Amino acid sequence: MYIIAALGNPGKEYENTRHNAGFLAADRMIEKFNLTSASSKFHSVIHEGHIGGERVMLLKPTTFMNKSGVAVGEAINFYKLDPQTQLMVLVDDLAIDCGMIRMRASGSAGGHNGLIDIERALGTRDYPRMRIGIDPRGRIPQVSYVLGRFTEEQRANLNDALIDACDAVECWLTKDLPTAMSRYNSRNG
């Protein structure tokens, strides 16, 4: 079994905000791969099913972004999974252009509070993550920018990233992470 953990903030007021790019990718995966709504546990809304023949549990934490580690840590520990090989975190990234994704096997949180909390909960930064670009913020204050909605141009670009996110996760599950990284990171320039 694999866990795909999408980071975002719950609630109507946060829907379609830049900080919820992980949730938007999850919603696209739920639709594309016909994942079923199973339950609410691990402080998350859970969807389950199969992608590329592999059993997956997709988590959308209800803890708010900065406490994402609570949900991810509980699920990983309950199922005794290896976060290095059986976890993929979907997260927004200010340093990447909107429409692009970057997969990594491990790395720093880059100041992202959701990733910082996951590192705290897991005791490691060695877990795969997919960073979904939301564009650099320019002169806009960071909190205002990430909690703001996508522009019309960004929404069009984001759609490309969401398609790639689905395909990249399927490639990770059916092949391996290096193949997915090679194929989808390079597509983005």
C-alpha positions in Angstrom: 0.0 0.0 0.0 1.0 3.6 -0.7 0.0 6.8 0.9 -0.5 10.0 -1.2 -0.7 12.9 1.2 -2.1 16.1 -0.3 -1.4 19.3 1.7 -3.9 22.1 2.0 -6.3 23.9 4.3 -9.8 22.6 4.9 -12.9 24.8 4.5 -14.7 26.7 1.8 -12.7 29.9 2.4 -9.5 28.0 1.3 -10.9 26.2 -1.7 -9.0 27.0 -4.9 -6.3 29.0 -3.1 -2.7 28.7 -4.2 -1.8 27.1 -0.8 -4.3 24.3 -1.7 -2.5 23.2 -4.9 -1.9 19.8 -3.2 -5.6 19.4 -2.5 -6.4 20.4 -6.1 -4.0 17.7 -7.4 -5.6 15.2 -5.1 -9.1 16.1 -6.4 -7.9 15.5 -9.9 -6.5 12.1 -8.9 -9.7 11.1 -7.2 -11.6 11.8 -10.4 -9.1 10.4 -12.8 -8.4 7.1 -10.9 -12.0 6.7 -9.5 -10.8 6.7 -5.9 -13.6 6.1 -3.5 -14.4 8.0 -0.4 -13.7 5.6 2.4 -13.8 7.4 5.7 -12.5 10.1 7.9 -9.6 8.9 10.0 -6.0 10.0 10.7 -7.4 13.5 11.0 -8.0 13.3 7.2 -10.6 12.8 4.6 -9.5 9.5 3.0 -10.0 8.2 -0.5 -8.9 4.7 -1.5 -8.5 2.7 -4.6 -5.8 1.5 -7.1 -3.5 3.4 -9.4 -1.5 1.4 -11.8 -2.5 -1.8 -10.0 -1.2 -0.5 -6.6 -3.4 0.0 -3.6 -3.4 3.7 -2.6 -4.8 5.7 0.3 -5.1 9.4 -0.5 -5.1 11.7 2.5 -6.5 15.2 2.6 -5.6 16.3 6.2 -8.2 18.3 8.1 -5.6 19.6 10.5 -4.7 22.7 8.5 -1.4 23.0 6.6 0.8 23.7 9.6 -0.2 20.5 11.4 -0.1 18.1 8.4 2.4 15.9 10.1 -0.2 14.8 12.6 -2.3 13.2 9.8 0.7 11.8 7.8 2.5 10.5 10.8 -0.5 8.7 12.2 -1.3 7.0 8.9 2.4 6.0 8.2 2.7 4.6 11.8 -0.6 2.8 11.8 0.2 0.9 8.6 3.9 0.5 9.4 4.9 1.9 6.0 8.3 3.1 4.9 8.0 6.9 4.2 11.0 6.7 1.8 9.2 4.3 -0.5 5.5 4.3 0.3 4.7 8.0 0.7 4.2 10.8 -1.7 3.4 14.3 -0.4 1.7 16.8 -2.8 2.6 20.4 -1.9 2.5 23.9 -3.3 5.8 25.7 -4.0 6.4 29.5 -4.4 9.7 29.0 -6.1 8.4 27.1 -9.1 6.4 28.6 -12.0 2.7 27.8 -12.1 2.1 24.9 -14.4 5.3 23.0 -13.4 5.9 20.2 -11.0 9.1 18.9 -9.4 9.4 15.5 -7.7 12.2 14.8 -5.2 13.1 11.7 -3.2 13.9 13.9 -0.2 15.1 17.3 0.7 14.6 20.3 2.8 11.2 21.8 3.7 12.3 25.0 2.0 10.4 27.0 4.8 7.1 25.3 4.0 5.4 24.8 7.3 3.4 21.7 6.1 6.6 19.9 5.2 8.3 21.1 8.4 5.6 19.4 10.4 5.8 16.2 8.4 9.5 16.1 9.0 8.9 16.6 12.7 6.3 13.8 12.8 8.3 11.3 10.7 11.7 12.2 12.2 13.2 12.4 8.7 13.2 14.6 5.6 13.7 11.4 3.5 10.4 11.0 1.9 9.2 11.7 -1.7 7.4 14.9 -2.4 5.9 16.5 -5.5 6.1 20.3 -5.5 3.4 22.0 -7.5 4.4 25.5 -8.7 2.2 28.4 -7.8 4.6 31.1 -9.1 6.9 33.4 -7.2 5.0 36.0 -5.2 6.8 39.1 -6.3 6.1 42.0 -3.9 2.9 40.5 -2.5 3.2 39.5 1.2 3.7 35.7 1.3 0.6 34.9 3.5 -1.6 37.0 1.3 -0.2 35.5 -1.8 -0.5 31.8 -0.9 -4.0 32.3 0.6 -5.1 34.1 -2.5 -6.8 32.6 -5.5 -5.1 31.8 -8.8 -5.4 34.3 -11.6 -7.1 33.3 -14.8 -3.7 32.7 -16.5 -2.4 30.7 -13.5 -5.6 28.5 -13.6 -4.9 27.6 -17.2 -1.2 26.7 -16.4 -2.2 24.9 -13.2 -4.4 22.6 -15.2 -1.3 21.4 -17.1 0.4 20.7 -13.7 -2.5 18.7 -12.4 -2.5 16.5 -15.5 1.2 16.0 -15.1 0.8 15.3 -11.3 -1.7 12.5 -12.0 0.6 11.0 -14.7 3.7 11.4 -12.6 2.1 9.6 -9.6 1.0 6.8 -11.8 4.6 6.5 -13.2 6.0 6.5 -9.7 3.7 3.6 -8.8 4.1 1.5 -12.0 7.8 2.2 -12.6 9.8 4.0 -9.9 10.6 7.5 -8.5 13.7 8.1 -10.6 11.8 7.3 -13.8 8.9 9.6 -12.8 11.4 12.4 -11.9 13.3 12.0 -15.2 10.1 12.0 -17.2 8.1 14.8 -15.5 10.7 17.1 -14.0 12.4 17.5 -17.4 9.0 18.2 -19.1 8.9 21.3 -17.1 12.1 22.9 -18.4 
